[in-house]
Each structure stands twice: as structure tokens, then as C-alpha cells.
Amino acid sequence: MRLHFYFQICTVLLTCLTHGLASEADDLVREALAAESRLDSRKALELFLAAEKIRADDPFILRKIARQYSDQMVDLASDAERQASALRALEYSQRAVALEPKNAENILSVAICHGKLAHYGGTREKVQYSRLVRDDAERALALDPSYAWAHHLLGRWHREVSEVGPTARIFLKMFYGGLPAASTAEAVRQLERAVALEPTQLQHRLELGFAYAADHQPGKARASFEAGLAMTSREKHDEPAKARARRALGELSR
């Protein structure tokens, strides 16, 4: 009888402890999301990492940690720091995919990390990462055809790869297996779809401007740049995206 009583007490205490930790994790996530909305990647990362200590197998928390590592790259001083942060982001995004492999956002998070790491590797790594970006974006779209950011990333991939010159393509084919086929027309199609799905997202409109420019449609490029630049910046990468677009718009006007 006494043993049964002690068992009941332990069960109650364990339940209270579990509920308390769950509540603490929820509070940390709410605070982290608030910091993210303020574009404070450092604070958001700190809070999400604290939440991870309580819920280490929560794919949402892991994906959010990956995003903070990725977003904070614009605040770092050196390429070495930025590459290290991108590698940490990739680690966390891959953990999220392992736990929730059918989640399109998790898969696109991996694609974004591969794209960022491509800036810091040699030629072989750039080619390998480029293939992975396309494959991951297409996997995300297969799971969720209405995922605007997957259309965005795939459109940007088509535009960037299509701009590789013929001499460079021959070199890459000879030594690194070459790049997959890409076209500016497909870049336009994918980014037009992203804009249709999320018309108030300025980065879709700005990236569509780059696709139009690459596809030799300067009038549409100018209109798309101007529409995106007129929108209010809300996210970490909005201002850098606007800076790129302003430079491109200036060149169109020459």
C-alpha cells in the first residue's frame, strides 16, 4: 500500500515536471519568435537554443535554429564566420529533415543552406552544391506545389545557372561533370508563380525582376523592381535584396 502511494506521488511529480518543462519551452519559443520578428537573429538564436535543450527532437525548433544561423550571416564580419554559421545552419536543417522528412519547409531549409555554402567552396563544391539546391527545391515542390519560397529558390537557381557562360560550361563539363540544364524562361515561370502565391512578399517581386532582366525583358524587369522596392521591408534579408535590386535598376536605366 505504501509502495503504491509513493508510486502515485512520483507519477504526479513527474507529470508536473514534464508539464512545467513543456510550458517553459513554449515560452522560450514565443520569445524567440518575437525576437525573430524584430530581426534580432542573435537573441532569437539564443532563445531557440535554450528551447532545444528542453525539446531536442522538435523539428520546428531545429528548423528555426537553422534559420537564425543562416540569417545572422549578414551580421558577421568575415567569410570564415559566415561559412561556419552556414554549416551550423545545415546541421540543424538536416536534423529537422531526419525527424520530419515529408515537411517541405524542412527540405527547403536544407536547400537554402546548400546555396549559401556554395559561395565559400571551390569550383567542385560550387557545382555539387548547385545540384543539391535544385534537387532539394524540386523535392520541396513535390511535397507542396503551392510553396512560394520553393518556387522562388528554384527560379533563382535557373536564373543564376543559365547565366554561366558557354566557355565556363565546357570547363565545368570536362572537369566536374557539368551543371544541370537551366533557362531564364523557367526562372521567369517559377518566380511568376511565387509572386502569384505571395503577392505581398517583396523578395519574390525583386527576384522576378532579375529573371526578367536575364530573359531580356527590361520593361517587365523595371516594373518588377519598382514594385518590390515600394514595399515595406519586414524580414532580415529584405534590405540586402533591395540594395541588389537598386543596383540592377540603375544599370537598366543606363
N, C-alpha and C positions, 0 to 999 in steps of 0.2 A: 504494500500500500504506500509506504513512504517512498520507495523507489519510483513508483508511478507518479507520485506527487512531484518529485524532483524532475522527472522527465517532462512533465507538463510545464513546470517553471522554465526549464531550459528551452523548450519549444517556443514559449511566449517571448522569452528574451531574444531568441534568435530571430523570430518574426519581427519584433520591434527594431532590432538592429538592421535587418535587411531593408525594412521599410524606410528607416532613417537614412541609410546609405543611398537608397534609390531617390529619396527626396533631395538629398544633398547633390547628387549627380544632376538631377533635373534643374536645380537652382543654378549650378555651375554652367550648364548648357544654356539656360536663359540669359545669364550674364554674358556668356561668350558670344551669343548671337547678337546681343545688344552692342558689344564692342565691335563685332564684325560690321554691323550697320553703321557704326561711326568711323569705319575704315581703319580701326586700330588693330592691325593684324597681330602686333606683339602681345597685346593684352588678351585678345581672343585666343591666340595660341596657348598662352599660359593657362587660361581657364579651361579650354578643351583638354589640354594635357592633364589637368587635375581631375577632370571628369573621367578621362581614360583610366586613371588609377582605380576608379570605382567600377567602371564598366568597360573593361579592356576588350570585350568582344562585341561592342556596339558598332556596327558598320557606319552608322550616321556620324558618330563621334570621330571615327577614324577618317572618314572622308573629309570632315570639317577640319581636322588637324592637317590633312594633306593640303587643303585649300589655303590655310594660313601660311604654311611653309612656302607654298607657291606664291601667294600674294605678297609676302614680305620681301620677296626678291627685289622689288623695285626700291626698297629702302636700304638695301645692303650696299656696301662700298666697293667690293671687289668681285671679280669673276669667280674667284675661288670660293668666296662665301655664297655667292648666288648658286653655283653648281652644287655645293654641299646642301643648300636648302632645297634645291630641286630633287636631289637624291633622297632626302628625308621625305619629301612630299610623295615621291614614287613609292617608297617603302610603305607608307601609310595607305596610299590608294590601293596598292596591291593587297594589303591585308583586308581592306574593305571588300574588294572583289572576291577574295578567298571565302569570306563569310557570306557574301550575298552576290553570287556570280551572275544573277539574272537582272541586276539593277543597272539600268543604262547610265545613270549618273556616276556610279562607281567606275564603270568601264571608261566613260569619257574622262574622268579624273585621271586615270592612267594615261590616256592618250595625250592629255594636256601636259603631263609631266614628261612624257617622251618628247613632245615638241619642244619643251623648254630645255631639256638636256641636249637636244641636237645642236644648240648654239655653242656648246662648250666642248664638244668632241672633235676628233679628227674627221677626215673625209669618210672613212669607213663607218664610223659611228653615226655620222650625219645621215648616210644612206640607210643604215639599219633603223635608226630612229624614225626616219621619214616613212618607211614601210609600216612600222608599228603604229604610227599616228593614223595612217589611212585605215589599217586593219581594225584598230580599236574604234575609230569613229563609225565605221561601217557596222561593226558589231553592236554598238550602241543604238544605231538607227534600226537595225534588225529587231531589236527588243522594243524600241519605242520610235516609230516612224514620225511622230509629232514632236520629237525632242529638238527644239530650235537650236540649242547650242551644239548638238551633234551635226546638224546641217551647216552651222556656222564654221565649225572646225574643218569639216570635210571640204567646204567651199574654199576656205583659206588654203588648205593643203593643195587643192587643184590649181589655185592661182599661183602659189609660190613654186610648185614643181613645174608648171607649164612655162614659167619664166626662166628656167635653166636653159642656157643656150645650147645649140647643137654640138659645138666642139666639146663643151663640158660633158654633155650626154655621152658622146663617144668615149671619152676618157673614163667616165663612171661605168659604162658598159664593159669596157676592156678590163678594168681592174677591180671593180666592186659589184659586178652583177647588174648594174644599171638601176634606174628608177622606174617605178610603175608608170603606165600611161596616165596623162593628165591633160586637161583642157581648160581654157578660160571660159568656154561656153558652159561647161559643167560647174565651174566656180560660180558663175552668174546664177545658174539654175538653183544650186544649193543655197546660196545666200539670199536669193529672192524668196525662197521657201522659209528661211529663218526669219526674214522680215515679216512675211505674211503671218507667221505663227506668233511672233512677238514684235508688233509694230512700234512699241514704245521703248524698245531696247536699242539705245543709240549705237552700241558697238556693232550690231548687225548691219545697220544702215551705213556706218563708216566702212566696214569691211566690204560691203556690196559696192561702195564707191571704188575701192581698189580693184575689185573684179571687173567692173565696167571699164575702168581705165585700161586694164590689161587686155580686155576684149575689144579695144578700140571703139568705145562708145563714150567719148568725152562729155557730151551733153548730159547723159544719164549719170556719169560719174560725178560731175559737178553738182547736180541736183541732189544726189545721194549724200555727198559730203556735207553740203549745206544743211540738209535736213538733220543729219546726225549732230552736227556742230551746234545747231539751235536748241538741242535737247539739254536738259539739266543733268550734270554729272552726278551719279549716285554710287558708283562702285569703284573699287580700288584702281582698276585699270582704265577707267573712263577718260581721265585727263591725259595719260600717255597715248591712248588711242586718238584722242582729239589732236594732240600735237602732231602725230604722224599724218593725220588727215589734212591739217592746215598746210603742212609742207607740200603734200601731194596736190592740194587745191591750188597752191601758189604756182606750182610747176605747170598745171593745166592752163593757168591764165597767161602764161608767157607766150 
